[in-house]
Amino acid sequence: MVQRPESGPAVIGIDLIKLERMAGLMERFGEKGLRRFLSDAECSLVKNPRTAAGFWAAKEACAKALGTGIGAECGFHDITISKTAKGAPQLTLAPALLERFGITGISLSITHDGDYAIAVVAMERAKR
């Protein structure tokens, strides 16, 4: 991998979730279940369990790229998913996380295949 001189190491996180798992969560808990890991704005983007599963995978992949996982250092609500004007998903991190981990850029890709949703997050860190 070629790095630009002003950037530090790039990090990658990936996550996979079975759509059936998210469908079960939504069936059992409804919107209350979604709100455990999504904001109001994010919930408004969820059309079905497929979308929700992709969002779950994206947040998990992001936390893995940070090296923390979801927990005390990084919660689900510290990571926000939105859509670009063309409908592509994008991530925003809480300012405290950007600063703590020196994140200068984030890329997100979500895909679905058969019974699964997969997300990959790549981050660039400032050179320290």
VENSUL-V585831 format. One record per residue. N is the residue number from 0. D_CENTER is the distance of its C-alpha to the mean C-alpha in Angstrom with 1 decimal. Layout:
n = <N/N>
d_center = <D_CENTER/D_CENTER>
//
This chain:
n = <0/1/2/3/4/5/6/7/8/9/10/11/12/13/14/15/16/17/18/19/20/21/22/23/24/25/26/27/28/29/30/31/32/33/34/35/36/37/38/39/40/41/42/43/44/45/46/47/48/49/50/51/52/53/54/55/56/57/58/59/60/61/62/63/64/65/66/67/68/69/70/71/72/73/74/75/76/77/78/79/80/81/82/83/84/85/86/87/88/89/90/91/92/93/94/95/96/97/98/99/100/101/102/103/104/105/106/107/108/109/110/111/112/113/114/115/116/117/118/119/120/121/122/123/124/125/126/127>
d_center = <23.1/24.6/23.5/24.6/27.0/25.1/21.8/21.2/19.5/16.4/13.9/11.7/9.3/9.3/9.1/11.5/12.4/15.8/16.0/19.0/17.2/15.1/18.4/20.2/18.0/18.5/22.2/22.9/21.2/20.6/18.7/19.2/16.9/14.1/14.8/14.1/10.3/10.4/12.6/15.7/14.5/11.3/13.9/16.2/14.0/14.0/17.0/17.1/15.7/14.4/12.1/11.1/10.5/8.3/6.0/6.6/6.1/2.8/2.6/5.7/5.7/4.8/7.4/9.5/9.7/11.0/13.3/13.1/11.1/10.6/14.0/16.5/15.1/11.5/10.9/8.5/10.2/9.9/6.5/7.3/6.7/10.1/12.3/14.8/18.4/18.4/15.5/12.9/9.3/8.4/6.4/8.8/9.4/12.4/15.5/16.5/13.6/14.3/17.9/17.8/15.9/17.5/14.5/16.1/13.7/10.2/9.8/7.3/9.1/9.0/12.4/14.5/17.8/20.2/19.0/15.5/12.0/10.4/7.4/8.2/7.1/10.4/11.6/15.1/16.9/20.2/23.3/24.7>
//
